[in-house]
Amino acid sequence: MDRVLVLNGLTCGQALATAQGLGLERLDAQLLLLHALGKPDTDRAWLLAHDTDSLAAATWQHFHALSQRRASGEPLAYLTEGKEFFGLPLHVDARVLVPRPDTETLVEWALDRLARSGMPPAPQVLDLGTGSGAIALALKKTAPGLDMTAVDASEQALAVARSNAARHGLAVSFIEGSWFDKVGGHFHLIVSNPPYVAQADPHLAALRHEPLQALSAGPDGLDDIRQIITQSPSHLHPQGWLLLEHGYDQAAEVCNLLRQHGFTEVQSRADLAGVLRCSGGCWQGLGGAGIKTAG
């Protein structure tokens, strides 16, 4: 019988009200309660139909503990140990950043580049700083023919990425190392969502539960982006592309860096909010072209 039947406990509705009293959004409270009940997050209608069902004591205690952690600012994805990205359900925890919807802009742009004429049947693609594997796995799932390699300096992050790849049966080569340190060969496309938050940025306080090394990169947030741009030409095939995610106000500076290092066709792409979220260019020798915005 698909019901939670323990007497003398809070009902589902009362539990949700208690969580909202802690300051949680109703949707967050619902998703946490479904998680505590062992139900998928698509079962919100079940909660409405079972609003007066009583919760088992252990379920209530688990839910209340999760609610308190959420109220303290811990990401919902860490509490439910899952986040969907580009249609892929991924395991995430405190070892990796929570994948953001903004990063899907980078995936869409990469797929657009890979669909252009001139790409070989099995393009070699490199994802730098893969974290949970979100970008690499989204690309491999959508374009199975890719020769996909993913790099991360964190052994713990790679454990999460490998687990996600195994979960979805996606063949990705993983390398533990800092950016290009242990990468050999050349690629038709390099993508990266590197750290890009300035060290003194006040927004870091709200991200305190996520790994700092995956967020912050020097006084202006561009230390890692500079390194990637500088080193990428040595790892790109002729006519290969480098695509980078960056901060909302960094597009112009990233494009300037790309041009300074010989990239051409330099351009930026906006996310769904209209913010220039990603920039990139083509490696085809010295010189460069002016910035333009891709549609």
VENQUI-V75099 format. One record per backbone hydrogen bond with DSSP energy under -0.5 kcal/mol. NH is the residue of the N-H (numbers start at 0). CO is the residue of the C=O. E is the energy in kcal/mol with one decimal. If there is no record, write none. Layout:
NH_CO_E + NH_CO_E
This chain:
2_0_-2.4 + 4_2_-0.8 + 5_3_-0.7 + 5_53_-0.5 + 8_5_-0.5 + 11_52_-1.9 + 12_50_-2.8 + 14_10_-2.5 + 15_11_-2.3 + 16_12_-2.0 + 17_13_-2.2 + 18_14_-2.1 + 19_15_-2.3 + 20_16_-1.7 + 21_17_-0.7 + 21_18_-0.9 + 22_19_-1.3 + 23_18_-1.7 + 28_24_-2.4 + 29_25_-2.5 + 30_26_-2.5 + 31_27_-2.4 + 32_28_-2.2 + 33_29_-2.4 + 34_30_-2.0 + 35_31_-2.4 + 36_32_-1.9 + 37_34_-1.2 + 38_33_-3.1 + 42_39_-1.9 + 45_42_-0.8 + 46_42_-1.1 + 47_43_-1.4 + 48_44_-2.1 + 49_45_-1.6 + 50_47_-1.0 + 52_49_-1.7 + 54_9_-3.1 + 59_55_-2.6 + 60_56_-2.5 + 61_57_-2.3 + 62_58_-2.8 + 63_59_-2.9 + 64_60_-2.2 + 65_61_-2.3 + 66_62_-2.5 + 67_63_-2.1 + 68_64_-1.9 + 69_65_-2.4 + 70_66_-2.4 + 71_67_-1.1 + 72_69_-1.7 + 73_68_-2.0 + 77_74_-0.6 + 78_74_-1.4 + 79_75_-2.3 + 80_76_-1.0 + 81_76_-1.3 + 82_89_-2.2 + 84_87_-2.6 + 87_84_-2.2 + 88_86_-0.5 + 89_82_-2.4 + 89_87_-0.5 + 95_92_-2.2 + 98_96_-0.5 + 102_99_-1.1 + 103_100_-1.7 + 104_101_-1.6 + 105_102_-0.6 + 106_102_-1.5 + 107_103_-2.7 + 108_104_-2.1 + 109_105_-2.5 + 110_106_-2.6 + 111_107_-1.9 + 112_108_-2.4 + 113_109_-2.5 + 114_110_-1.4 + 115_112_-1.2 + 118_115_-1.1 + 122_119_-0.6 + 124_122_-0.6 + 124_146_-2.4 + 125_188_-2.3 + 126_148_-2.5 + 127_125_-0.6 + 127_190_-2.5 + 128_150_-1.4 + 129_150_-2.7 + 132_129_-2.4 + 133_129_-0.5 + 136_132_-3.0 + 137_133_-2.1 + 138_134_-2.4 + 139_135_-2.4 + 140_136_-2.5 + 141_137_-1.9 + 142_138_-2.7 + 145_142_-2.0 + 146_122_-2.9 + 147_145_-1.0 + 148_124_-2.4 + 149_172_-3.1 + 150_126_-2.8 + 151_174_-2.0 + 154_152_-0.6 + 157_153_-2.1 + 158_154_-1.5 + 159_155_-1.4 + 160_156_-2.4 + 161_157_-3.1 + 162_158_-1.8 + 163_159_-2.3 + 164_160_-2.4 + 165_161_-2.6 + 166_162_-2.3 + 167_163_-1.5 + 168_164_-0.6 + 168_165_-0.7 + 169_164_-2.4 + 171_169_-0.9 + 172_147_-2.5 + 173_171_-0.5 + 174_149_-2.4 + 176_151_-1.8 + 176_174_-0.7 + 178_176_-0.8 + 180_177_-2.4 + 182_179_-1.8 + 183_181_-0.5 + 186_234_-2.2 + 187_123_-2.3 + 188_123_-1.6 + 189_240_-2.6 + 190_125_-3.0 + 191_242_-1.5 + 192_127_-0.8 + 195_214_-1.3 + 196_214_-2.7 + 198_217_-1.8 + 200_197_-1.8 + 203_200_-1.7 + 204_201_-1.2 + 205_202_-0.9 + 206_203_-1.1 + 207_204_-1.1 + 209_206_-2.0 + 213_210_-1.4 + 214_211_-2.1 + 215_211_-2.3 + 216_196_-1.9 + 220_217_-0.7 + 222_216_-1.8 + 225_221_-2.7 + 226_222_-1.8 + 227_223_-2.5 + 228_224_-2.6 + 229_225_-2.5 + 230_226_-2.1 + 231_227_-2.2 + 232_228_-0.6 + 233_230_-1.0 + 234_231_-2.8 + 235_232_-0.9 + 236_186_-2.7 + 238_282_-2.3 + 239_236_-2.3 + 239_282_-0.7 + 240_187_-1.9 + 241_280_-2.4 + 242_189_-2.8 + 243_278_-3.0 + 244_191_-2.4 + 245_276_-2.5 + 249_246_-1.7 + 253_249_-2.6 + 254_250_-2.6 + 255_251_-2.1 + 256_252_-2.1 + 257_253_-2.3 + 258_254_-2.4 + 259_255_-2.5 + 260_256_-1.2 + 261_258_-1.8 + 262_257_-2.4 + 263_281_-3.0 + 266_279_-2.3 + 267_291_-1.7 + 268_277_-2.8 + 269_293_-0.6 + 270_274_-2.7 + 273_270_-2.1 + 276_268_-1.5 + 276_274_-1.2 + 277_268_-1.9 + 278_243_-2.4 + 279_266_-2.4 + 280_241_-1.8 + 281_263_-3.1 + 282_239_-3.3 + 283_261_-0.6 + 283_281_-0.7 + 291_265_-1.0 + 293_267_-3.0 + 293_291_-0.5
